């Protein structure tokens, strides 16, 4: 089931607004001047933990944007439709009509055959 961009934005907004109050509530223990030393573990571990949280948040945001706008869904090169002409057929027609000369035809045919 493919969602449109509008539906993806709505889903992302619903997730963001539902998670916001949970993250916004500090409780009391983790808020205030002692947060860096008491709430996050303190010292080097606290800085490492904060770095990992920032990386995780960035990864989620980037993943959500790629999901929303579909940049991760590149379609593979598809063969021409059953009734359509291939690129080689079109090239041969152009050569037959005299639009391109033999040298250009050979070069383009060689490129298409790769």
CNS distance restraints for C-alpha pairs under 8 A (distance, minus, plus):
assign (resid   3 and name CA) (resid   7 and name CA) 5.78 0.50 0.50
assign (resid   3 and name CA) (resid   8 and name CA) 6.18 0.50 0.50
assign (resid   4 and name CA) (resid   8 and name CA) 6.23 0.50 0.50
assign (resid   5 and name CA) (resid   9 and name CA) 6.18 0.50 0.50
assign (resid   5 and name CA) (resid  68 and name CA) 6.01 0.50 0.50
assign (resid   5 and name CA) (resid  69 and name CA) 6.58 0.50 0.50
assign (resid   6 and name CA) (resid  10 and name CA) 6.27 0.50 0.50
assign (resid   7 and name CA) (resid  11 and name CA) 6.22 0.50 0.50
assign (resid   8 and name CA) (resid  12 and name CA) 6.13 0.50 0.50
assign (resid   8 and name CA) (resid  67 and name CA) 7.95 0.50 0.50
assign (resid   8 and name CA) (resid  68 and name CA) 5.45 0.50 0.50
assign (resid   9 and name CA) (resid  13 and name CA) 5.99 0.50 0.50
assign (resid   9 and name CA) (resid  68 and name CA) 6.71 0.50 0.50
assign (resid  10 and name CA) (resid  14 and name CA) 6.15 0.50 0.50
assign (resid  11 and name CA) (resid  15 and name CA) 6.29 0.50 0.50
assign (resid  12 and name CA) (resid  16 and name CA) 6.11 0.50 0.50
assign (resid  12 and name CA) (resid  64 and name CA) 7.48 0.50 0.50
assign (resid  13 and name CA) (resid  17 and name CA) 6.04 0.50 0.50
assign (resid  14 and name CA) (resid  18 and name CA) 6.11 0.50 0.50
assign (resid  15 and name CA) (resid  19 and name CA) 6.12 0.50 0.50
assign (resid  16 and name CA) (resid  20 and name CA) 5.96 0.50 0.50
assign (resid  17 and name CA) (resid  21 and name CA) 7.34 0.50 0.50
assign (resid  18 and name CA) (resid  22 and name CA) 7.56 0.50 0.50
assign (resid  19 and name CA) (resid  23 and name CA) 6.40 0.50 0.50
assign (resid  20 and name CA) (resid  24 and name CA) 5.93 0.50 0.50
assign (resid  21 and name CA) (resid  25 and name CA) 6.22 0.50 0.50
assign (resid  26 and name CA) (resid  30 and name CA) 5.75 0.50 0.50
assign (resid  26 and name CA) (resid  31 and name CA) 5.75 0.50 0.50
assign (resid  27 and name CA) (resid  31 and name CA) 7.24 0.50 0.50
assign (resid  28 and name CA) (resid  32 and name CA) 7.79 0.50 0.50
assign (resid  29 and name CA) (resid  35 and name CA) 7.79 0.50 0.50
assign (resid  29 and name CA) (resid  39 and name CA) 6.99 0.50 0.50
assign (resid  30 and name CA) (resid  34 and name CA) 7.61 0.50 0.50
assign (resid  30 and name CA) (resid  35 and name CA) 5.18 0.50 0.50
assign (resid  30 and name CA) (resid  38 and name CA) 7.51 0.50 0.50
assign (resid  30 and name CA) (resid  39 and name CA) 5.03 0.50 0.50
assign (resid  31 and name CA) (resid  35 and name CA) 5.72 0.50 0.50
assign (resid  34 and name CA) (resid  38 and name CA) 5.69 0.50 0.50
assign (resid  34 and name CA) (resid  39 and name CA) 7.25 0.50 0.50
assign (resid  35 and name CA) (resid  39 and name CA) 4.74 0.50 0.50
assign (resid  35 and name CA) (resid  40 and name CA) 6.54 0.50 0.50
assign (resid  36 and name CA) (resid  40 and name CA) 5.66 0.50 0.50
assign (resid  36 and name CA) (resid  41 and name CA) 7.38 0.50 0.50
assign (resid  36 and name CA) (resid  42 and name CA) 5.82 0.50 0.50
assign (resid  36 and name CA) (resid  46 and name CA) 6.80 0.50 0.50
assign (resid  37 and name CA) (resid  41 and name CA) 6.04 0.50 0.50
assign (resid  37 and name CA) (resid  42 and name CA) 3.90 0.50 0.50
assign (resid  37 and name CA) (resid  43 and name CA) 6.74 0.50 0.50
assign (resid  37 and name CA) (resid  46 and name CA) 7.39 0.50 0.50
assign (resid  38 and name CA) (resid  42 and name CA) 5.96 0.50 0.50
assign (resid  40 and name CA) (resid  45 and name CA) 7.83 0.50 0.50
assign (resid  40 and name CA) (resid  46 and name CA) 4.91 0.50 0.50
assign (resid  40 and name CA) (resid  49 and name CA) 7.22 0.50 0.50
assign (resid  40 and name CA) (resid  50 and name CA) 7.72 0.50 0.50
assign (resid  41 and name CA) (resid  45 and name CA) 6.20 0.50 0.50
assign (resid  41 and name CA) (resid  46 and name CA) 4.98 0.50 0.50
assign (resid  42 and name CA) (resid  46 and name CA) 4.65 0.50 0.50
assign (resid  42 and name CA) (resid  47 and name CA) 7.60 0.50 0.50
assign (resid  43 and name CA) (resid  47 and name CA) 6.75 0.50 0.50
assign (resid  44 and name CA) (resid  48 and name CA) 6.18 0.50 0.50
assign (resid  45 and name CA) (resid  49 and name CA) 6.01 0.50 0.50
assign (resid  46 and name CA) (resid  50 and name CA) 6.18 0.50 0.50
assign (resid  47 and name CA) (resid  51 and name CA) 6.16 0.50 0.50
assign (resid  48 and name CA) (resid  52 and name CA) 6.23 0.50 0.50
assign (resid  49 and name CA) (resid  53 and name CA) 6.23 0.50 0.50
assign (resid  50 and name CA) (resid  54 and name CA) 6.25 0.50 0.50
assign (resid  51 and name CA) (resid  55 and name CA) 6.21 0.50 0.50
assign (resid  52 and name CA) (resid  56 and name CA) 6.05 0.50 0.50
assign (resid  53 and name CA) (resid  57 and name CA) 6.15 0.50 0.50
assign (resid  54 and name CA) (resid  58 and name CA) 6.17 0.50 0.50
assign (resid  55 and name CA) (resid  59 and name CA) 6.11 0.50 0.50
assign (resid  56 and name CA) (resid  60 and name CA) 6.21 0.50 0.50
assign (resid  57 and name CA) (resid  61 and name CA) 6.20 0.50 0.50
assign (resid  58 and name CA) (resid  62 and name CA) 6.06 0.50 0.50
assign (resid  59 and name CA) (resid  63 and name CA) 5.93 0.50 0.50
assign (resid  60 and name CA) (resid  64 and name CA) 6.00 0.50 0.50
assign (resid  61 and name CA) (resid  65 and name CA) 6.19 0.50 0.50
assign (resid  62 and name CA) (resid  66 and name CA) 6.16 0.50 0.50
assign (resid  63 and name CA) (resid  67 and name CA) 6.05 0.50 0.50
assign (resid  64 and name CA) (resid  68 and name CA) 5.97 0.50 0.50
assign (resid  65 and name CA) (resid  69 and name CA) 6.10 0.50 0.50
assign (resid  66 and name CA) (resid  70 and name CA) 5.50 0.50 0.50
assign (resid  66 and name CA) (resid  71 and name CA) 5.28 0.50 0.50
assign (resid  66 and name CA) (resid  72 and name CA) 6.00 0.50 0.50
assign (resid  67 and name CA) (resid  71 and name CA) 7.14 0.50 0.50
assign (resid  67 and name CA) (resid  72 and name CA) 6.98 0.50 0.50
assign (resid  80 and name CA) (resid  84 and name CA) 5.81 0.50 0.50
assign (resid  80 and name CA) (resid  85 and name CA) 6.58 0.50 0.50
assign (resid  80 and name CA) (resid  86 and name CA) 5.96 0.50 0.50
assign (resid  81 and name CA) (resid  85 and name CA) 7.69 0.50 0.50
assign (resid  85 and name CA) (resid  89 and name CA) 5.88 0.50 0.50
assign (resid  85 and name CA) (resid  90 and name CA) 6.63 0.50 0.50
assign (resid  86 and name CA) (resid  90 and name CA) 6.49 0.50 0.50
assign (resid  87 and name CA) (resid  91 and name CA) 6.15 0.50 0.50
assign (resid  87 and name CA) (resid 112 and name CA) 7.69 0.50 0.50
assign (resid  88 and name CA) (resid  92 and name CA) 6.14 0.50 0.50
assign (resid  88 and name CA) (resid 109 and name CA) 6.86 0.50 0.50
assign (resid  88 and name CA) (resid 112 and name CA) 7.10 0.50 0.50
assign (resid  89 and name CA) (resid  93 and name CA) 6.27 0.50 0.50
assign (resid  90 and name CA) (resid  94 and name CA) 6.24 0.50 0.50
assign (resid  91 and name CA) (resid  95 and name CA) 6.28 0.50 0.50
assign (resid  91 and name CA) (resid 105 and name CA) 7.08 0.50 0.50
assign (resid  91 and name CA) (resid 108 and name CA) 7.86 0.50 0.50
assign (resid  91 and name CA) (resid 109 and name CA) 7.59 0.50 0.50
assign (resid  92 and name CA) (resid  96 and name CA) 6.12 0.50 0.50
assign (resid  92 and name CA) (resid 105 and name CA) 7.73 0.50 0.50
assign (resid  93 and name CA) (resid  97 and name CA) 6.17 0.50 0.50
assign (resid  94 and name CA) (resid  98 and name CA) 6.29 0.50 0.50
assign (resid  94 and name CA) (resid  99 and name CA) 5.30 0.50 0.50
assign (resid  94 and name CA) (resid 100 and name CA) 6.35 0.50 0.50
assign (resid  95 and name CA) (resid  99 and name CA) 5.86 0.50 0.50
assign (resid  95 and name CA) (resid 100 and name CA) 5.26 0.50 0.50
assign (resid  95 and name CA) (resid 101 and name CA) 6.57 0.50 0.50
assign (resid  95 and name CA) (resid 102 and name CA) 7.33 0.50 0.50
assign (resid  95 and name CA) (resid 105 and name CA) 6.49 0.50 0.50
assign (resid 100 and name CA) (resid 104 and name CA) 6.19 0.50 0.50
assign (resid 100 and name CA) (resid 105 and name CA) 6.43 0.50 0.50
assign (resid 101 and name CA) (resid 105 and name CA) 6.15 0.50 0.50
assign (resid 102 and name CA) (resid 106 and name CA) 6.08 0.50 0.50
assign (resid 103 and name CA) (resid 107 and name CA) 6.20 0.50 0.50
assign (resid 104 and name CA) (resid 108 and name CA) 6.12 0.50 0.50
assign (resid 105 and name CA) (resid 109 and name CA) 5.98 0.50 0.50
assign (resid 106 and name CA) (resid 110 and name CA) 6.05 0.50 0.50
assign (resid 107 and name CA) (resid 111 and name CA) 6.34 0.50 0.50
assign (resid 108 and name CA) (resid 112 and name CA) 6.14 0.50 0.50
assign (resid 109 and name CA) (resid 113 and name CA) 6.17 0.50 0.50
assign (resid 110 and name CA) (resid 114 and name CA) 6.82 0.50 0.50
